[in-house]
Amino acid sequence: MTVSQVIDIGRDAMMFIMLLSGPLLIVGLVVGLLVGVFQAVTQIHEMTLTFVPKIIAIFGLMVYMLPWMVTKMVDYTVRLFSILPEILR
């Protein structure tokens, strides 16, 4: 196993993590900004108001995206197992 193979595997893993977590983080950011603007406009500063909408939005998106995420995870795992003989040489 060469250094370039290790770097490629690590780079692919980081890109895969960003691909799966990116949409969830973006939804959390957008919902957080909307709640923050709502709190600034109405001057309601309730702590649970910031967390509950984010949790609901992220959970809902996760349920919606679950088939796609599982497919991507299976494809990535199959790809890793397919290069395993080359790595072990």
HELIX and SHEET records of a PDB file:
HELIX    1   1 VAL A    3  THR A   42  1                                  40    
HELIX    2   2 THR A   48  SER A   82  1                                  35    
HELIX    3   3 LEU A   84  LEU A   88  1                                   5    
END                                                                             
